[in-house]
Amino acid sequence: MLHAVVDWQRWLLEPWLTGLRMGAGQPLWQRLLAAQHVLAERTMAASEAGTEGIETAVARDHAGVSSAHTVEAGPFSRLVRFRAGGSGPPTLLVAPHSGYAGAVLSELAASLLQHGDVYFLDWLDARLVPKSRGRFGLDEQLAVVLKALVTIGSPAHLVGVSQSGPAALAAAALATNASATLPRPRSLVLLGAPVGPAERRSAIDWLAAGLDPGIVDTCLISVVPERYPGAGRRVYPGLFQLMAVLFADPGAYFGAQAGLWLELMAGAPGPCDRLHADLHRLVDVPAELYAESVDNLVRRSPFDGSGFTLGSHAIPTGDLAGLPVLTVEAAKDELVGAGATHAVQALAGPGSAELTVHDAAHHALFVGPLFASAVAPPLRGFLQRQR
């Protein structure tokens, strides 16, 4: 239903956008109308399938990338290998599958490239996955992460971000188990990940935890329309994730809109150009993955101090005591509650560390000035110590 409504709105707005294009050629109103036209089109483009690829985004943020190619592709994911100048151990960076495209992590990936090759595990827009390819939930997400570790074949740093953090933690726990045949990770890094009980719930946690499962199913799940390859698949639309961010921090969202408009008026792209683009890089999420994430990661925590459960798996965590773990939280995280990431330190081994970035929201954990100054240096230092 949501996709049909968006198409209808686009049809209604197209004459107005056409008028803006025509008016933009008039000298007196050129900058005003042109800026309004670009802002409107870029905002509306959030509902379109097919965002900027991670290869293009990383090349933009890191000129030293020598090559990037897909080493493994599945129906719901692809594993992209980036080669750069660094000669250290590889890193497996697992993108979250919560409604945003993996390209929003390009700055984080570029920073990791200073150490060695980066394997980027990206998730496909569920609108583009045929319904015949079956379901994709937390069990399937974990299986894809484990397969990526096998594909890399050598000990790698494992980095999980936001929604992918629990899958990364589960994969690390399984790979460090004494009976495991998987390559053992060198370290584990979790950035703003909901892996434990929060000391203080975020606005989104509070809202999602209070929703009846029936309401989630009837109000937050949509069916992919016929014009996409995934026609008939039930999905959580990425537009709802954008609405969740708007609900959690309306000032930041409208600030990005106003900032981009001013930059367009001035004809000089700046930080709001990047922030606005990242906020609107949306993908649809398989309905079962979203529903299971709300239930397993929000209503109840996968790690409760006595055990760790993800999907249908009870994960053994005892051997994590030998693995160095870095946990990073944003003090003003609007999506993940305080302490929900640092909780995993109860399982961590020697050399582990935790970092709380003050005055930072969720987005700042992987992009922007605060990431560059407060997150990237200690992250690189931690990885350097685990070589």
Secondary structure, DSSP 8 states (H G I E B T S, - for coil): -HHHHHHHHHHHHHHHHHHHHHHTTSGGGHHHHHHHHHHHHHHHGGGSS----HHHHHHHH-TT--EEEEEEE-SSEEEEEEE-S--S--EEEE---SSB-GGGGHHHHHHHTTTS-EEEEEE--GGGS-GGG----HHHHHHHHHHHHHHH-S--EEEEEGGGHHHHHHHHHHHHSTT--S---SEEEEES---S--SB--HHHHHHHHS-HHHHHHHS-EE--TTSTTTT-EEE-HHHHHHHHHHH-HHHHHHHHHHHHHHHHHT---HHHHHHHHHT-B--EEHHHHHHHIIIIIIS-SB-SS-EEETTEEE--GGGGGS-EEEEEETT-SSS-BTTTGGGGGT--TT-EEEEETT--GGGGTSSHHIIIIIHHHHHHHHHHT-
